[in-house]
Amino acid sequence: MTRISIIMSVHNEAPYIRQCLDSVIAQTEKDIELIAIDDGSTDGTFDIINEYALRDKRITAIRERTSRGQIIRREEARKLAKGEYITILDGDDFLAPDAISSALDRLQKTGAASCVLELMLYYGKDDVKRYSVEDFPETIDGKTAFILGLQGRLHGICVEERRLYDLVPFDCSCSLYSDDNTARMHYYLAGRICFCHGKYYYRQHRQSETHKVTIKRFQYVLADISLKRELQAHDADTDTLRELEIHRWKNLFAHYKLLRSNAGQFTSMERREALAIIRSGLRSIDFRLLPLSLLLRPPYLPARGIRSYIINEELYFAAHRIYALLRPGHK
């Protein structure tokens, strides 16, 4: 069995793919395979990957003429993986030479099932920032890791035992955000995760889909619903489900506020779609799990239907405006 499989879904990454592939070849851990699926690129990305595959038998290049999305292609690559461990690499990102060996070393020494890489936000050669300055213990339990992920304090770039993907494959229910679900579920099921100093360089694009204000942003709400179903399917404990419901309830308000604050950027059809998604999220909330201290705080008052929910939120915004007008020093 190969020690580790690196899986990759790429689409029009020609400007960056060579740096990415070079970083794989340069790994100090040599017992690797790279499975790269080209998702309908039109800029020559596949030709570059194939060029590398012809030179290095550890690289498998697969071309798909039509685009089906990153998550679906990742799952296809995952099914082909032969490694004892699996990790993900995007075509515009790259790894430090010791990234894989560092992770495998920590996994062996700690007995953990998942090792978190050190994520570096790459804006340019002279502009690189660490994702988090928070220091974690040598290992933490999976439940804690899951909750830290919900809080945005722990990312999902890691090297993991392949059995975790057998338990929870990639969530293909949404084209955005559902990859976070997969990582969080893997942390939860891993039991224990560890950390290493192997660096993953995550290229930052100002115009990425997750930064744009579009209807796609509301897939976050749908991904949250899918994550709840996954937790329930694995008989998650009540405390973890409660943390997820708190996250989801707060997230519904964040997306209603996003819709309201950017109303002019959405068509009437998109506004209806966004409200329908919020309604789906609302219907799936288990208010019994939410703490009373949260439910008594505007804008988090409970609401069973979308109309009462909108009324609650609009009353909150109206009260906020009145308070701002009456505030001492307001002109």
N, C-alpha and C positions, 0 to 999 in steps of 0.2 A: 504493500500500500504506500502511495505517495505520502510524504509527511504533511504537506499542506497544499490546499488548492486555493488559488486566488481567482475570484470570479469577477467578471467585468462586463457591463453592458455599455456600449458606446454609440453615440449618434453625433456625427459631424464634429469630431474632436481633432481634426487634422492639425491645427496650430499647436496642440499640446501633447498629442499621443506619443510622440517620440520620447519626450522627457519621461512620460509615464512608463513606457516599456523599458527604457534604459534603466529606470530605477528598479524594475523587477529583475532584470538580468544581473544587476549589480548587487543583489542581495547576498549577504554572507552565508545565509542558509541556501544550499543548492538543491535540496530535495523538495522541489516545488513544481507545481504545474499552474499555468495560467490559461484559463478558459475565457476567451473574449468573443462576445457575440455582438456583431455590428447590426444595429437596429435601423436599417434602411438609410444609411448615410449617403449623401450625395456629393461629398467634398473630397473623396479619396481616402477617407479614414481606413476603410477596409484594406486598401492596397498597401498601406503602411504596416498595418498589423500582419498581413499575410507575408510581407517582406521579412518581418522579424520571425514569423513562424517557420519560414523556409530555412532560416539560419539556426533556429533553436527548437529542438524537438519537444521541449517542455511547454511550448506555446501552441495552443489550439485556436485557430481563427475560423469563425463561423460567420457566414454572410446571410443576412435576411433582407430580402428586397423591400419589404413593407415595414413600416414602423408600428410597433405595438406598445411601446413604452418601456421605460427602464426596469420597472419592477417585474414585469412579465419576463423580460429577457434575463434578468438576474435569476429568476426561478428556473428557467430553462437551463442556464449554465450550472446552477446548483445541482440539478438532477444528473448532470454529466460528471460532476466532481468526484474524484477518487481519493482525495486526501483524508488523512486522519483528522485534520483541522481545516477550517474554512475561514477565509476573510474576504472582504469586499474591497475593490479598488475602482474608482471612477477614472475615466479616460483623460480627464483634465487635471487629475491629482497625481501625486507621486510620493514615494516612500524614501525614508533615509535608508542607507545600505544595511544597517543592523536592525531594522524595524521588525522583521519576521523572527530572526534569531533571538532578539531580546524578548519578544512575547513568548516564544516557545520555551525559552529558558525559565521564565517566571512561572509558566504553567506547570512545568515539570517540578520545580522546586516547591511550589505552594500546594499543588494538588487541586487547584481551581479548574473550573471547566471553561472559563472565559477570561481573556486578558485584554484589558483596555489599553489601546495605544495612546501615545501622547499626541493630541490633535493640535496642529499648528495652522492658523488661519493665514493663508498665503495671498497677500494683495500684490506682491511683486518681490523681486529679488532682495530689495532693501527694505521691505515692509512686511515683516512676518511677526505675528503675535500668537501667543499661546491661548488656546480656547478658554482655559480656566487656570487661575492662579491658586485654586483651592488644592490643598494637599490632603490626600486620603491615606488611610492606613495601608499596610501591605496587602491586606485582603479585606473585603467587606461581604456581608451576606447578600444573597440575591434579592431579597425583599427590599433591603435598604437601597440597593442599586436601582431597582425598579422605580422607587419613589424619587430618588435623586434625578432619574431621567425625566420623570414627569415635571419636576421643578426646573428643568433646564440646566441643572448643575453637573450632569454627567452625560456625555455624548455616547453614541452607539458604534463608534469605530473600534473594532476589536478582532481578536483572533479567538476562535471558539471550537470546541469539539463538534464534529459533524452531527453527533446524536441530537444536538439542540435543534438543528435544522430538520432532522427527521421528526422531532416532536412538534415544531412550529415552523413550517416553510414560510417563504416570503408571502406577506399579505398583499395579494393583488387586487384588493377591493377598491383601492384608490390609486391614481397615478402619482399623487404627492402625499407625503407625510406617513404613509403606511410602513415605510422602511423603519421609521422610528419605533413603530409597534413591534416589529419583529425583534429588534435589538432589546427592547424592554422586556418582552416575554422571555427571551433567551436568558437575560440576567436573572429574572425571577426563577426560572426553572433550573438555572445552573447551580443554585444552592450557594455557591461562593465564587466570587470573581476577584481577580488580582489586577495589578497595574504594572506597566513597564515604561521605560523611557524611549522606546522605539517610536520614532516620529512619523506621523502621517501628515503630509502637507495638503491641505484642503484649499483649493484655489477659490478665491472669492470673486463672484461676478455680481456687479451691482444690479444687473437687470435679470437676475434669475427669477424663475416663476414664484419662488417662495418670498421674494421681495416685492414683486409687483402687486398692485391692488387690482385683482381680477376675481371673477367668480370662482376660479380654481382655489383661492385661499380658503373657501368654505369646505373644501374636502377635509380639512383638519377636523371639523365636527364629525364627519362621517367616519374618519379614521378612529376617532375616539370611541364611537359606537362599536366599531369592529374590535377594538382593543378590549372593551368590556366583555364582549361575547367570548373572546379568546380566554380571558381570565376566568370567566365562569366555567368554560369548558374544561379548564384544568383545576377546578375546585379551589380557587384562590381563597385565602383567608379573608375574614370580614374587614380587618384593618386595612388591608391593601385595596379592597374594593371601595372602602370609604375614601381613601386617599384619591383614588381615580375619580369617584363621583364629585368630590370637592373640586378637583382639577377640571372636570367636564362642565360643572355648573358655572364656574368662573369663566371658562372658555366660551360658553354660550353668550355671556354678556359681552365679552371682548369682541366676538364676531358681530353681534348686533350693533355695537358701537362702531365697528369698522364699516358696516353697511350704512349706518346713519351718517357718519362723518364724511363718507365718500359717495354720497347718493348720486351725484352727477356723473360718476364714472361707470355706473351700471345702467344698462337698459332696463325698461320696465319688466321685460321677461326675466332678466337676470335678478332683479330685485325679488320677483316672485319665487324664483328658484332658491335664492338665498334664504328667504323666509321659510320655504318648505323644508330646507335642510335644518334650519334652527328648530322648526316644529318637530322634526324627527328626533333631534337631540333632546328636546324637551320631553317628549313622550317616553324616552328611554331612561330618564333620570329616576333613581330610586330615592325619594326624599327622606325615607326612613334612615338612610345612611348619612345624611347631611347633618352636621352639628347645628343645634338651635342657634348658637352664637352667630353662625353665618346666615341662617335663614331670616334672622331679625335685622339684618343689615341691608339697607338699600345699597346697591341695586340687586341684591340677591334674594329678595322676597320670593317665596314659592308661588308658582303659577302652574296650573294644570293644562291650560290651552294657550295657543299662540296669541289670541286676542287679549286675554288677561295679562299675558307676559308683556306684550307691547304697551299696554296701559301702565303697568308697573314701571317699565323702563322710561316711558315718556314723562310720567310723574316725577321720576327721579331726576331726569334732565331739566325739567321745569323748575324743580326745587333748587337744583344746583345753580341755575341761571339767576333765580331770585336772590339766593344767598350771595352770589357774586356782586349783584347790584347793591345789596344792602351792606356789604362789607365795608368797614371803615377804610377810608382812603381811596375808595372807588371813584373814578371821575366819569 
